[in-house]
Amino acid sequence: MNLLPNFKNIFRIQPPVETVSENEYKLLEPRIQWLVIHTGKNFNEHKVFRMGDIINNTKLSQLF
Protein backbone atom coordinates (compact mmCIF):
# COMPACT_ATOMS: atom_id res chain seq x y z
CA MET A 1 0.00 0.00 0.00
CA ASN A 2 1.07 3.53 -0.67
CA LEU A 3 -0.33 5.27 2.41
CA LEU A 4 0.14 9.01 2.74
CA PRO A 5 2.14 9.52 -0.48
CA ASN A 6 2.25 13.28 0.03
CA PHE A 7 4.40 12.83 3.13
CA LYS A 8 6.94 10.99 1.00
CA ASN A 9 7.05 14.00 -1.33
CA ILE A 10 7.35 16.47 1.54
CA PHE A 11 10.19 14.50 3.14
CA ARG A 12 11.94 14.26 -0.22
CA ILE A 13 11.89 18.07 -0.51
CA GLN A 14 12.68 18.75 3.16
CA PRO A 15 13.97 15.91 5.32
CA PRO A 16 12.74 15.85 8.92
CA VAL A 17 14.70 18.05 11.31
CA GLU A 18 15.42 16.98 14.88
CA THR A 19 14.43 19.59 17.43
CA VAL A 20 15.02 20.01 21.15
CA SER A 21 12.83 21.55 23.81
CA GLU A 22 13.42 23.45 27.03
CA ASN A 23 14.73 21.64 30.11
CA GLU A 24 12.36 23.26 32.62
CA TYR A 25 8.82 21.88 32.78
CA LYS A 26 7.23 25.35 33.06
CA LEU A 27 8.89 26.33 29.76
CA LEU A 28 7.19 23.48 27.87
CA GLU A 29 4.04 25.60 27.71
CA PRO A 30 2.66 25.35 24.13
CA ARG A 31 2.62 29.14 23.75
CA ILE A 32 6.34 29.26 24.58
CA GLN A 33 7.15 26.33 22.29
CA TRP A 34 5.26 27.95 19.41
CA LEU A 35 7.60 30.93 19.64
CA VAL A 36 10.59 28.58 19.66
CA ILE A 37 9.33 27.08 16.40
CA HIS A 38 8.25 30.41 14.91
CA THR A 39 11.38 32.40 15.77
CA GLY A 40 14.05 29.69 16.02
CA LYS A 41 15.02 31.15 19.41
CA ASN A 42 14.84 29.37 22.75
CA PHE A 43 13.09 30.91 25.75
CA ASN A 44 16.26 32.61 27.01
CA GLU A 45 16.53 34.35 23.63
CA HIS A 46 12.90 35.34 23.04
CA LYS A 47 11.82 35.86 26.72
CA VAL A 48 8.10 35.53 25.92
CA PHE A 49 6.26 33.64 28.66
CA ARG A 50 2.75 34.88 27.82
CA MET A 51 1.54 35.65 24.31
CA GLY A 52 0.80 39.26 25.31
CA ASP A 53 4.50 39.72 26.10
CA ILE A 54 5.31 39.81 22.39
CA ILE A 55 3.31 43.01 21.76
CA ASN A 56 6.04 45.40 22.92
CA ASN A 57 8.94 43.24 21.72
CA THR A 58 10.29 44.94 18.61
CA LYS A 59 12.84 42.16 17.98
CA LEU A 60 10.18 39.52 17.27
CA SER A 61 7.81 39.58 14.33
CA GLN A 62 4.20 38.46 14.65
CA LEU A 63 1.84 36.57 12.36
CA PHE A 64 -1.77 37.64 12.22
N, C-alpha and C positions, 0 to 999 in steps of 0.2 A: 504494500500500500504506500501511496505517496501522500501521507498526512501533512498538512500545513506546508505546502510547497513554497509559499511566500516567505516563510521564515528562512528557508534554505537560500533564497535569493537575497534577503536582507543580510544574512550572515556572510554571504559571498562578497557583498559590497563592503560591509563593515563587520569585521569579526567581533565577537563579544569582548568586552573590556572588563577586567577584574577591578572591582572597587573596594574601598575600605570604609568603615564607619567610625564614628567617635568611640572613645573608650569609656566615657561616663554614661550611665544609663539615662540620666536626665537630658543628655544631648542627643538621644535617639528619637526625640520627638519628630514626627513626620514633617512638621513645618520647618524645623531646622534642617532635616535631611534634604528637603526639597531645595533649599538654598544651596546646599552642598552640591547637588546635582546641577542646578541652574547656573551657579556661578563658578563652580570648580574650586571653591575655597572651603576650607574646613571652618568649624565654628570659631576658632581663635582668629581666623582671618576675616570672616564676615560679621561676627559679633551680633547676629540677629537671633534673639531668643523668642520673640513674639513677632508675628507678621507685621504689626504696626510699627515695629522698630525700623523697618526699611524705609519708611516715608521720608525721614530726614537724612538718610544716608545717601550722599551724593556720589559715593564710589560704587554703588550697586545699581544696576539697571532693573527695571521692573517690566513684567509682561502684563498686559491688561486684556 
